[in-house]
Amino acid sequence: MTSRILACAYASFTLSLGDVALAQESDQPPPPRAAPLKPVEIAEALEPPREGVIVFGGNRATGLEVVKNLVARGEKVTVMARPTSDVSELKALGVNIVEGDAMNAEQTTKAAASAYFSAVVSTLGGGGADSTTRPDFTGNKNAVDAAVAAKIPRFVLVTVIGPGESYQA
């Protein structure tokens, strides 16, 4: 029995060598023995999965209601809030809080880059007399720019800019 196994192995090896010899004599490459390998993905192209939502303006009013709904859905929620904001309800909900002011572009960019978020929700509103002091203008612009910089694929903007007296905005 051992000699039969050896004979089969020898025949198989001889056939393989014969294929190599034929391939060397021919201009054609040998026939493939397996499916070609897929190209290796470059490490930079591999991204961790995106999860969670960052909310700007999520500590009160509409924003807080959005946060409550996201938490109820089981989303991982992060809220950027000013250090002077009341975040007690957010803490009770168990959301992550990042200190910052949406009127500060650098702080907003850092907040958006603090995790690999799948979406941004901005409910920033109200505020100052002109566009440079209004969170619903400058703050939202900063949030949009931060989302683009962090390559966050979804942005939900909740605003009242446009109706009534703000129509021209």
C-alpha positions in Angstrom: 0.0 0.0 0.0 2.8 2.4 0.8 4.4 1.7 -2.6 1.1 2.5 -4.3 0.8 5.9 -2.5 4.4 6.7 -3.4 3.8 5.7 -7.0 0.7 8.0 -7.2 2.7 10.9 -5.6 5.6 10.3 -8.0 3.2 10.3 -11.0 1.5 13.5 -9.8 4.9 15.2 -9.3 6.1 14.0 -12.7 2.9 15.5 -14.3 3.6 18.8 -12.6 7.1 18.9 -13.8 5.9 18.0 -17.3 3.5 21.0 -17.2 6.4 23.3 -16.2 8.5 21.9 -19.0 5.7 22.5 -21.5 5.2 26.0 -20.2 8.9 26.8 -20.5 8.9 25.5 -24.2 5.8 27.6 -25.1 5.4 31.3 -25.5 2.1 31.1 -23.7 1.8 31.2 -19.9 0.7 28.1 -18.1 -3.0 27.8 -17.5 -4.2 29.2 -14.2 -4.6 26.6 -11.4 -6.7 28.9 -9.2 -8.7 32.1 -9.4 -6.6 35.2 -9.5 -6.1 37.0 -6.2 -8.1 40.2 -5.6 -6.0 43.3 -5.4 -4.8 44.1 -1.9 -6.6 47.1 -0.4 -4.3 50.0 0.6 -4.5 50.6 4.4 -5.4 54.3 3.9 -8.5 53.2 2.0 -9.7 51.0 4.9 -11.9 53.0 7.3 -13.4 52.0 10.6 -17.1 51.7 10.6 -18.9 55.0 11.2 -21.3 55.0 14.2 -23.0 57.5 16.4 -24.3 61.0 15.8 -22.9 64.3 16.9 -25.5 67.0 17.7 -24.8 70.7 17.8 -27.4 72.6 19.8 -28.6 69.5 21.6 -28.8 70.7 25.2 -32.3 72.3 25.1 -35.5 72.7 23.1 -35.7 71.0 19.7 -32.1 69.8 20.0 -32.7 68.0 23.3 -35.8 66.3 21.8 -33.7 65.1 18.9 -31.1 63.7 21.4 -33.8 61.9 23.4 -35.1 60.3 20.2 -31.7 59.3 19.1 -30.9 57.7 22.5 -34.3 55.9 22.4 -33.3 54.5 19.0 -30.1 53.1 20.6 -27.8 55.5 18.8 -24.4 56.6 20.3 -24.9 60.3 20.8 -22.4 63.0 21.4 -23.4 66.6 22.0 -21.2 69.6 21.7 -22.2 72.2 24.4 -20.6 75.3 25.7 -19.0 75.0 29.2 -21.7 77.4 30.5 -24.6 75.3 29.2 -26.9 73.2 31.4 -26.1 69.7 30.5 -27.8 67.9 33.4 -30.5 66.3 31.2 -27.8 65.2 28.7 -25.8 63.5 31.5 -29.0 61.8 32.7 -29.5 60.4 29.2 -25.9 59.1 29.2 -24.7 60.9 26.1 -21.1 61.9 25.5 -20.6 65.6 26.0 -17.8 67.6 24.2 -17.2 71.1 25.4 -17.1 73.7 22.8 -18.8 76.7 21.1 -20.2 76.3 17.6 -19.3 79.9 17.0 -15.6 78.8 17.2 -14.6 77.0 14.0 -11.6 75.2 15.6 -13.7 73.8 18.5 -16.4 72.7 16.1 -13.9 70.9 13.9 -12.3 69.2 16.9 -15.7 68.0 18.1 -16.7 66.6 14.7 -13.3 64.8 14.5 -13.6 63.4 18.1 -15.1 60.1 16.9 -15.9 58.5 13.6 -19.5 59.7 13.3 -22.1 58.5 10.8 -24.1 61.7 11.0 -24.3 65.3 12.2 -27.5 67.0 13.4 -27.5 70.7 14.0 -30.4 72.5 15.7 -28.4 75.7 16.4 -30.6 78.8 16.3 -31.3 82.3 17.6 -28.8 84.6 19.0 -27.1 87.8 17.9 -28.2 90.8 15.8 -26.1 90.1 12.7 -24.8 87.0 10.9 -21.4 87.1 12.7 -23.0 86.6 16.1 -25.9 84.3 15.1 -25.4 80.6 15.9 -28.0 79.7 13.2 -25.7 81.3 10.6 -22.0 81.2 11.7 -22.5 78.2 14.0 -24.2 76.1 11.3 -21.6 77.1 8.8 -18.9 76.0 11.2 -20.8 72.7 11.8 -21.1 72.1 8.0 -17.4 72.8 7.5 -16.4 70.5 10.3 -18.6 67.7 9.0 -17.0 68.1 5.5 -13.5 68.1 7.1 -14.3 64.9 9.1 -15.9 63.3 6.0 -19.1 62.7 7.9 -21.5 61.4 5.2 -24.8 62.8 6.6 -25.8 66.3 7.8 -29.3 67.1 9.1 -30.0 70.8 9.6 -33.0 71.9 11.6 -33.6 75.6 11.1 -36.2 78.3 10.9 -34.0 80.4 8.6 -36.1 81.3 5.6 -39.7 81.7 6.8 -41.2 85.1 7.9 -38.8 88.0 8.4 -35.8 85.8 7.8 -36.9 85.0 4.2 -34.0 87.0 2.7 -31.4 85.0 4.7 
